[in-house]
């Protein structure tokens, strides 16, 4: 989940690299560093902490202008976040500077070998083993790209490596296995990076680098091979958003900006989903209708917020398609020996498309013969490439570590998937699907109506910011909304927060209810009267024990008025679609509480945006 960038071209490499790192700091901010090739030598500067610390170091110890450089922002795995463990790492012979995203599992063995061959290690990281081996390779006369191939074939784990050689002044070499890497192609300049956001200021033309591939770039272009040196063709693509989409646009936090982008993001997820026959289509489909009709079980795998969107998807898919649907934490999935057959459909949800736990689940399922459909926001990412079909959420870049528009667009995409499967399998008539789609298409405007009441949520945050514990309750699709509301407070406000199925209170969690504890309750629309009435009873249960009740309920429902300390009115929506609305006040509440407590909302402690290690 670290951020990596490399640049070769006419511009000042330091400026390009540091600016690129700043745009990728959401991927990791435990330390940052830069290496440039200037006046025939490698100049390296690195500091623990955020990018600003690196900038201070560069101001104190300037480096000469250079036109070739690499940089790194780190999320620590091996070794504490210190200056010594920051990347880039230099080989003992001084020739190689290398940065790395991922984990090298056999680093101890490789380190021992490199030390036996004269390498002197200066860090605790697994990365330095790769840097030292690469230095030994080039010192023996092996050309840089071939040296990279030789080293990569010896590494176990997940990695993106980017390296420069002080004796090769015009070239960057990079490689990837189970970790993201993309090339940016400009006019007389080239980039390599973890994320197109790193170079979007300069070019929107990019090239996917596949699994087990090495790429060389110079000012004139790029060359791709596999680890055995066989030439390959990269897959060019064009990025359809620009730099302004990755800037704050006047908001104090990227997270707050992304909350307010949700009406457009959900609209973009829904656009263009009909073909000329008014049938629903996905972005990329390599599964036949006959195969989809044979599916007898669906398993959704995801992590964190994406897992909660998967819980919402389960309700919709089972209701519309009448197929048993399980939702699994991706990091647990393959280790419990799941029952998977060729009639199983695996649905993965990952904003980045690079989440390591989810990717490993995909590969395990495919080995068992399952079909895979990905819901993803990142064009050309690994998980979509290795899946049989894709629904892209088209949400644009999400920079805030705590996902907001990622969650709502994933839910919208899951609804599209459920309706698509119902269409293929014939479990819903065309007019029924059209009716659900018509309501879905009203949701962006309704989300905006929720956002228009922001001042209420901000005032609530100001009133409750001193609380040490907050609970969230829901039933049916309201339960995953409660889980997501609690997660947001944990992630960015560092408060104790828990989400529960409201009916489970009496089985233990009601012991947590004490005088004045805030409890958010998501009330289902009246269309499900039995469900609705049971939640109203739950509100009475906690109110009787002294809780402050904050109730989210649809407009026109006055049944909760006598039991609520605060009422948040939501536009009317059917039960299954209500999560798109109910989560928004909880996002704003968490963002404001974290702000009032003085926390860095966009870069919460110990977290990174894209988790590319298991």
C-alpha positions, 0 to 999 in steps of 0.5 A: 500500500506504499506510494511509488513514483519514478520519472525520467524527462526534461523536468526537474525530477525532484519537483515531479517526484515530490508532487507525485508522492504528495498525491499518493500520500494516502497510500502510506505516510509513515515515511517518505524519500527520494533518490535522483541521479545528479552529476553522475551520483545518486542523491538520496533524501528520506525522513520518517513521518509525512511528506512535509518532513521530507520537504524540510529535509530537502530544504535543509540539504538541497540536491542538484537539479536532475532529470531522473528520479524515484520516490516512495511514501511508506506504510510500514510492514517490516521495520519501524517508521524511522529515517533508516527504514525509509525508502529508497534503499541504496546498495552497498556499492552505491550503484542502486537506489530502489523503492518497494511496495509489498512484502518479500517473504523470504527476505531473511534468507536473501539477506543472509546471502547478500551479507555473505557476498559483502553487502552491509545492511543499514535498515530492518526492512525486507526491501533492502534485501532486494536492493542489495541483491540488485546491486550485486547483480549489476556489479557482476556486469549484468545489465539493469533490466536483466538484473531486475529479472534475475532478482524478481525470480528469487523473491517470494511474496508481493512486490512492486520494485522500482530502481535506478542505477548510477551508471545508467543515467537515462533509465528506470526499471520496474517490476511487479508481482501481486502489487500495483504498477502503471506507466505514464506516457508523456511527450518526451517523458515517462513515469512509473507509479503505483497510481495514475494520480501520481502523474495525472498532472502531466499525462492521462495516457497510461499503460497497464503492467501485468503480473510477473512483468518488468518494464524499462522506461526512458524518455522515448518510451517503454519496453515490457518483458516477463521475468524470463525476458520474453517481450510483451505488449503493455495495455494502453488506456486513457484516464478520464479524470484530471488533476482537479478531481484529486484536489480538495476544491476548497474543502478542509479534507478530501474525505469531506469533499468525497462525501459531497461528491456522492450524488455525482459518483452514484449517478456516474455508477448508474450511467450507461448501463442499458444496451440498445434493447434496454437490457442491463449490461456490465462493463466487461463480461466474459461469462456466458448467460448459460454459465450464469444460469447454472450458478447455485451459490454466490460468495461475496468477498471484501474487506472493511467498508467494502465488506459492509457494502457486500452485506447490503448486496447480499440482501438485494441479490437474494431477494431479486435473484433467489440464489443463496448468497454468503458474505465473507471477510476476504482475509479469512476466506481461503483459510477456512477451506470454503466449498467452491465448485464450478457453479459458484460465483465469487463477487469481489468488492475492492475500491482499488482493485489491488487489495491483497486479501481479496486478490488471493481470494479471487485466485483461490476461487478460480483454482476451484473453477468458480467464475468471478465478477469484480466491483471496482473503481480502478480501471486496469487494476489487478482484480478486474483483470483477473476476473471474468466480469467487471462493474466499474463504479466510475467514482473518480479518485478517492483520496481520503483513507476512510471510504465514503463515496467508495461505499455508496458507489459499491452498493449502487454497483451491487444493485446493478449486479443483482438486477443483471443476474435477475435479468439473465436468470429470469427471476424478475420481469423486465418491467420489474427491473425497470421499476427498480432502476427508475428508483435507483436513478432518483437516488442521487437527487435524494442523497443531495437532499440528505446533504442539504441538511448538513448543519443538523449533523454538524450540530449533533457532532458538536454536541456529542464530540466529548462522548467516549462511546457511541453505538449504532443499531439497525435491522435488515440492510440497516445493520450494515449501515450501523456497522459502517457508521461505527467503523467511520468513528473508529477509523478517524475519531478513534472512539469506541463505536459498535454496530449491532443488529437491533434484535441482538441487544437483548442477547448481551450488548444491551449491557453496554447501554448506560445513561446518556450514551448516544445510540444511532438507530436506522429505522426501516421504511414503513413498507416492511411494517413488522421490521419497522415496528420491531426497530421502534421497540428497540428504540424504546428499550434503549431509551428506557435505560437512559440512552440518547437516541438519534433516529434516522427515519423516513420523512412522514414517519412520526411513529418514533417522535416520542422516543427520539432525542434527535430525528434525522429525516431521510427521503422516502426510499424502498427498504433495499435502497435506503442504505444509500441515504442512511449512511450519509449523515453518519459519514458527516457526523464522524468527519466532524467529530474527528475534526473537532477532536483535532485528528488528521481526517484524511490520514488516520493513524496506522491506516493506509488507503489500499492494503496491498499486503496480506 
